[in-house]
């Protein structure tokens, strides 16, 4: 009797293992998705930094001491306002209106030539600077549309445009003009950048969650068949069908990932 129970338990365990193995081989598909036509925008994504439109760095040409300081760090000044005077009686004035940053001295301190004393920045003409890798930089051109979003302002998207792209010290920099940045944005804040590099109209859109190693499971007339496809432009949800037997009448299985 005990021997029979032992064999029964062993057989039940083998059946359970086989069932689990069989379940693990079943594709993780839970729903079907209809294939549709539409437009797709392909973008280059990066992290951008807000930069002031004008920057003035005050330096002395010869060693001198500061006689008077007329400003404080963080202060807003108008064009022509006195900034400081040196021991020769020369008064240095603001070349444009802006905010004083990086004030690196105090009254009566001696300053050596070429050492930055203070910076004056103008945020009225700010822009976004983005550093790209070589592959992405080759796809970016002036006049391309840009979408900007800030982490603290989720749900709000701001428009911009690529003004220029150029190399600088081994980097490939993109300058983006954005005339409608939200109030309160300061220099050196970061923003998520999406540069629209291409837009395709009236194309077959393939859901990316249905693609597995270049193949999809197509459902046509109630029959399932795994077929190979090739995608072109891709965004976060869909890919443009370039090669593959898919039409608007078809459905595909969505894999759970």
C-alpha positions as CSV (number, residue, x, y, z in Angstrom):
1,X,0.0,0.0,0.0
2,X,2.8,2.3,0.9
3,X,4.6,1.4,-2.3
4,X,1.5,2.4,-4.3
5,X,1.2,5.8,-2.5
6,X,4.9,6.4,-3.3
7,X,4.5,5.7,-7.0
8,X,1.3,7.9,-7.1
9,X,3.1,10.8,-5.5
10,X,6.0,10.4,-7.9
11,X,3.7,10.3,-10.9
12,X,1.8,13.3,-9.7
13,X,5.0,15.3,-9.3
14,X,6.2,14.4,-12.8
15,X,2.9,15.5,-14.3
16,X,3.0,18.8,-12.4
17,X,6.5,19.5,-13.6
18,X,5.6,18.8,-17.2
19,X,2.6,21.1,-16.9
20,X,4.7,23.9,-15.6
21,X,7.3,23.4,-18.3
22,X,4.5,23.5,-20.9
23,X,3.1,26.7,-19.5
24,X,6.5,28.3,-19.5
25,X,6.8,27.7,-23.3
26,X,3.5,29.4,-24.1
27,X,4.1,32.9,-25.4
28,X,3.2,35.7,-22.9
29,X,0.4,37.1,-25.0
30,X,-2.7,38.4,-23.4
31,X,-4.4,40.5,-26.0
32,X,-4.7,41.2,-29.6
33,X,-4.1,44.6,-31.3
34,X,-5.6,45.8,-34.5
35,X,-3.1,47.1,-37.1
36,X,-3.8,50.7,-38.1
37,X,-2.4,53.3,-40.4
38,X,-1.2,56.7,-39.2
39,X,1.7,59.1,-38.8
40,X,4.8,58.5,-36.8
41,X,7.3,61.0,-35.5
42,X,10.8,59.8,-34.8
43,X,12.8,61.7,-32.3
44,X,16.3,62.0,-30.8
45,X,16.1,62.1,-27.0
46,X,18.6,63.8,-24.7
47,X,19.0,65.9,-21.6
48,X,19.4,69.6,-22.2
49,X,20.7,72.5,-20.0
50,X,19.2,76.0,-19.8
51,X,21.8,78.6,-20.8
52,X,21.6,82.4,-20.5
53,X,21.5,84.3,-23.7
54,X,24.2,86.8,-22.6
55,X,27.1,86.3,-20.2
56,X,29.6,88.9,-19.1
57,X,32.6,88.0,-16.9
58,X,34.4,90.9,-15.3
59,X,38.2,90.7,-15.0
60,X,41.0,93.2,-14.3
61,X,43.7,93.8,-16.8
62,X,46.3,94.5,-14.0
63,X,46.6,93.6,-10.4
64,X,44.3,95.9,-8.4
65,X,42.3,96.1,-5.2
66,X,38.5,96.6,-5.0
67,X,37.7,100.0,-3.5
68,X,33.9,99.7,-3.6
69,X,31.3,97.0,-4.3
70,X,28.0,98.4,-5.4
71,X,26.2,95.0,-5.9
72,X,25.6,91.7,-4.2
73,X,25.5,88.1,-5.6
74,X,22.0,87.3,-7.0
75,X,21.1,91.0,-7.4
76,X,19.3,92.2,-10.6
77,X,20.9,95.3,-12.2
78,X,20.0,97.5,-15.1
79,X,22.3,98.3,-18.0
80,X,24.8,101.0,-17.0
81,X,24.5,100.3,-13.3
82,X,27.8,100.6,-11.3
83,X,29.2,97.2,-10.3
84,X,32.5,98.1,-8.5
85,X,35.4,100.4,-8.5
86,X,39.1,99.7,-8.1
87,X,41.9,101.5,-6.3
88,X,42.6,103.6,-9.5
89,X,39.1,105.0,-9.2
90,X,37.8,103.2,-12.3
91,X,34.1,102.3,-12.1
92,X,33.0,99.2,-13.9
93,X,29.4,99.2,-15.1
94,X,26.9,96.6,-16.3
95,X,27.0,96.2,-20.1
96,X,23.5,94.9,-20.1
97,X,20.6,94.3,-17.7
98,X,20.8,90.9,-15.9
99,X,21.6,89.1,-12.7
100,X,24.9,89.0,-10.8
101,X,26.3,85.5,-10.2
102,X,29.6,84.1,-9.0
103,X,30.8,87.1,-7.1
104,X,34.2,86.0,-6.0
105,X,35.6,88.8,-4.0
106,X,35.0,91.3,-1.2
107,X,35.8,95.0,-0.6
108,X,39.5,95.9,-0.4
109,X,40.5,92.5,-1.8
110,X,43.4,92.4,-4.3
111,X,42.6,90.8,-7.6
112,X,45.2,89.4,-10.0
113,X,44.8,90.0,-13.7
114,X,42.7,87.6,-15.7
115,X,40.9,86.2,-12.6
116,X,37.1,86.3,-13.0
117,X,35.5,88.6,-10.4
118,X,31.9,88.2,-11.2
119,X,29.5,87.1,-13.9
120,X,26.5,88.9,-15.2
121,X,23.9,86.8,-17.0
122,X,20.8,87.8,-19.0
123,X,18.0,85.1,-19.0
124,X,15.7,87.1,-21.3
125,X,17.3,85.4,-24.3
126,X,18.0,82.0,-22.8
127,X,18.4,78.9,-24.9
128,X,18.8,75.1,-24.4
129,X,22.2,73.4,-25.0
130,X,22.3,69.6,-25.7
131,X,25.3,67.4,-26.2
132,X,24.7,64.4,-28.6
133,X,26.6,61.4,-29.7
134,X,27.9,61.2,-33.2
135,X,25.1,59.0,-34.5
136,X,22.4,61.2,-33.2
137,X,24.1,64.4,-34.2
138,X,24.1,63.3,-37.9
139,X,20.3,63.2,-37.8
140,X,19.8,66.7,-36.3
141,X,19.3,69.7,-38.6
142,X,18.5,73.4,-38.1
143,X,14.8,74.3,-38.0
144,X,13.7,70.8,-36.7
145,X,11.0,71.0,-34.1
146,X,11.7,70.3,-30.4
147,X,9.6,69.3,-27.4
148,X,10.8,70.2,-23.9
149,X,9.6,69.0,-20.6
150,X,10.8,69.7,-17.0
151,X,10.7,67.1,-14.3
152,X,9.0,69.5,-11.8
153,X,6.4,70.5,-14.4
154,X,5.2,67.1,-15.7
155,X,2.3,67.3,-18.0
156,X,3.5,70.5,-19.6
157,X,5.3,70.4,-22.9
158,X,7.1,73.4,-24.3
159,X,8.0,74.0,-28.0
160,X,11.4,74.8,-29.3
161,X,13.4,74.7,-32.5
162,X,17.0,73.7,-33.4
163,X,18.9,76.8,-34.2
164,X,22.3,75.3,-34.9
165,X,24.5,72.2,-34.4
166,X,28.3,72.4,-34.1
167,X,31.4,70.7,-32.7
168,X,33.0,71.9,-29.5
169,X,36.0,70.3,-27.7
170,X,35.1,66.8,-28.8
171,X,31.3,67.2,-28.3
172,X,28.5,67.7,-30.7
173,X,26.4,70.6,-29.3
174,X,22.9,71.6,-30.4
175,X,21.5,75.0,-29.6
176,X,17.8,75.1,-29.2
177,X,15.7,78.3,-29.1
178,X,12.7,78.1,-26.9
179,X,10.8,81.4,-26.6
180,X,8.0,80.1,-24.3
181,X,10.0,78.7,-21.4
182,X,8.0,78.7,-18.1
183,X,8.5,81.5,-15.6
184,X,11.0,80.8,-12.9
185,X,13.4,78.6,-15.0
186,X,17.0,79.4,-14.1
187,X,20.3,78.9,-15.8
188,X,21.8,75.4,-15.5
189,X,18.4,73.8,-14.9
190,X,17.9,70.6,-17.0
191,X,15.1,69.6,-19.3
192,X,14.2,66.5,-21.2
193,X,14.6,67.2,-25.0
194,X,12.9,65.4,-27.9
195,X,14.2,66.6,-31.3
196,X,11.8,65.5,-34.1
197,X,14.2,64.2,-36.8
198,X,11.6,62.6,-39.1
199,X,7.8,62.3,-39.6
200,X,6.1,59.7,-41.8
201,X,2.4,60.0,-42.9
202,X,-0.1,57.2,-43.7
203,X,2.1,54.3,-42.8
204,X,1.3,50.9,-41.3
205,X,2.0,51.2,-37.5
206,X,3.3,48.1,-35.7
207,X,2.9,48.1,-31.9
208,X,6.4,47.5,-30.4
209,X,5.0,45.2,-27.7
210,X,4.0,42.8,-30.4
211,X,7.5,42.5,-31.9
212,X,9.9,39.7,-30.7
213,X,13.3,39.4,-32.4
214,X,12.0,40.9,-35.7
215,X,8.9,38.8,-35.8
216,X,5.2,39.2,-35.0
217,X,2.4,36.7,-34.6
218,X,-0.2,37.8,-37.1
219,X,-3.9,36.9,-36.9
220,X,-5.6,36.9,-40.3
221,X,-9.0,35.3,-40.9
222,X,-8.8,33.6,-37.5
223,X,-5.4,32.0,-38.2
224,X,-2.2,32.7,-36.3
225,X,1.1,32.8,-38.1
226,X,4.5,34.1,-37.1
227,X,6.0,36.3,-39.8
228,X,9.2,38.4,-40.2
229,X,9.0,42.1,-40.4
230,X,11.3,45.1,-40.7
231,X,10.7,48.5,-39.1
232,X,11.8,51.9,-40.1
233,X,11.0,55.0,-38.0
234,X,10.3,54.1,-34.4
235,X,8.9,56.1,-31.4
236,X,8.2,54.9,-27.9
237,X,5.1,52.9,-28.9
238,X,5.1,52.1,-32.7
239,X,7.3,51.3,-35.6
240,X,6.9,52.0,-39.2
241,X,6.4,48.8,-41.3
242,X,8.9,48.7,-44.1
243,X,8.9,44.9,-44.9
244,X,6.3,42.4,-43.9
245,X,2.9,41.0,-44.9
246,X,0.7,43.1,-42.5
247,X,-2.4,45.0,-43.4
248,X,-5.1,47.1,-41.6
249,X,-7.4,44.0,-41.6
250,X,-4.9,42.1,-39.5
251,X,-4.3,41.8,-35.8
252,X,-1.2,40.9,-33.9
253,X,-0.6,39.3,-30.5
254,X,0.9,41.6,-27.8
255,X,3.6,40.1,-25.7
256,X,3.7,40.9,-22.0
257,X,7.2,42.2,-21.2
